[in-house]
Amino acid sequence: MRVDRPPSLDGMRIDRRTPTAPRRSWLRSLIVLVVIGGLIACAVGFLAWRRARFVLAVSPITTPSSSQCVSILTREFGGNGFDALCRSELKDRAWFRASVTNVGHSGGYLVCSLKAFDAEGNVLYSGGAGPSPIGAIAGPLVEPGQTFAWTYYMPTLHGQIASYVGGCSATEQPAI
């Protein structure tokens, strides 16, 4: 039989026993944890999706003439005085053309690396993919959908380059 109680006694039981937690409280806790974990995973995924992502394409080119070499180096570095360098040191080097497209959703400063292989698959070169401003850590800012391209030469190598493999990542800091 139910006895009406004043509102001040609503939280009390008539038989004076302490109310017990429902038996399925662990299930509620598990559901809450799964929902919170899912929200965190979605936030991390969204932030990764928003980042700059670069696709690098590298192909060998024939060694440019001295005048073409001067033109390339002047365009890449500015200034002048590349005549002697192009006529002597760079005339026998391997040259390549590289282009990077930002397929991500935000801009980023380029940091690229490159490996050059001979026909047997031996690594002839592993390092930066040049050029960036002299002494700089990162290259230019590349916005979403934008492509940045350059022509450059390899250091002196012992062997013939058959292929290139490289990659670029983004940094949020401009070149120093």
N, C-alpha and C positions, 0 to 999 in steps of 0.2 A: 504494500500500500504506500502511496506517495503522500508525503506531507509537504504542504507549501511552506517555504522558508522565506524569510526576509532577504532582500537583495544582498545584504552584507554577508550572508552565509553561503552564497552561490558556489564559492570555491571549496567549500567543506563538504565532506561526505557525512551522511547521517550515521554510518556505522563507525566513524572516527578513524578509518584506515587511511593511510596516505595514498593519494592517487599514484598509480604506476604509469610509466611511459608505455605507449602503444608498442606492441611486439614488433612492428615493422619499421621502427625508427631508423634502423640501419639501411633499409632500402631507400628511404628519403635522403639520407646522408649520401649514399652512393649516387643517386640521381643528381643531387646538387653538385657533387664533385665532378661528375661527368660533364654537366652543363658548363661549369666554370672552366674545366680543361678544354672543352670545345671552343669556348669563346677566346681563350688565350691562343689556341692553335690557329683560329681564324684571323686574329689580329697579327700574329707573326707571319702567316701566309700572305696576308694583304700587304704588309710592309715589304716583304721580299718581292712580291709581284710588282710593286711600285718602283723598285730600284732600276737603275740603268743596267742594261745588259748589252754587251757588244758582240758582234759577229765579225771576225777578222778573215780576210781573204788575202793571200800572199801568192804572187807568181813571179818567177824569174823573168828578167828582161835582158836584152842584149846590152852590152856596155855602150853607154852613150858616147857621142863624139866629145871632144874637149869643149866645144861651145855649148853643147847640150848639158854637159856636166856642170859648167859654170852657171848656166841658167837654173838648173835644178838646185844647186847649193845656195845660190843667191835667194831663190824663192823660199827654201826651207829655213835658212839661217839669217838672211839679210846680210847687208854689208857687201864687200867686194874682196878681191885678192885671192880668188880661187883658181886663177889661171894656172899657176905653177903646180898646184896640188892636182888639178885635173889632168895636166899633161904628163905628170910623172907618176905619182903614187896611185892614183885611182884608175888609170887606163887599163889595168889588168885585173881589177877586182870584179867580183860577182855583184850584180845589181838586182834589185827587186822592186816590184810595185806592190804596195799594200793599201788596203782600204778597210775601214772599220765603220760599220753601221750600228747605230744605237737602236736596238729593237725593244728596249725597255720602255718604262713609262715616266722616267725622270732623267735629267741631264747628269753627266758625270765627266770627270777629267780622266783621260786615258792613261793607263799604265799597261804597256804591252810587253810581251816576251816572245821570243822567236827561237825555233830550232831549225837548223839546216842539216839535211841528211844527204849522204852520197847514195849511189845506186844500190849498194849492199845494205843500206839501212844504218850505217855508222853515223853517229852525231859528229858533224864537222864544226858546228857552232851552237852555242846555247847562251842566250843573254837577251839584252834589250833589243827592241825592234826599231830603235831610233826613228826619226829624230824627235827630240823635244827641245825646248829652249835650252841652250847650253847650261849645264849644271842643274837642270830642273829634275824634280822627281817625277812629275806627271806631265802629260801632254795637254793639248787644248781641251776645252769644254765641248762635249758633243751632246747636243740636245736630242730628245726622242725623235726618231725618224731621220735624223741627219746622218750623212756619211762624210767621213774625213779620210782623205787619201794622201799618200806621199810616195815618193820614189827615193830610194836610198841605196847605199852600197854596204857590202859585208866587209869585215876585217880580212886581213890576209889569211887564207885558209890553205890547208894541205889536202887537196882533193877537189873533185868536181861536184858541185851541188846538183842533186837530182830532184829534191823536193823540200818544201818548207812546211812546218807545222807551228802554229802559234796561237796565242790567245790574249785577250785584253780584259782587264777588269776596270772597275771605276773607283775613283777616290773622290771624296767630296771636297778635298782641298785643292786649290789652284796650284800651279807650278810655282816653286820657290826660286 
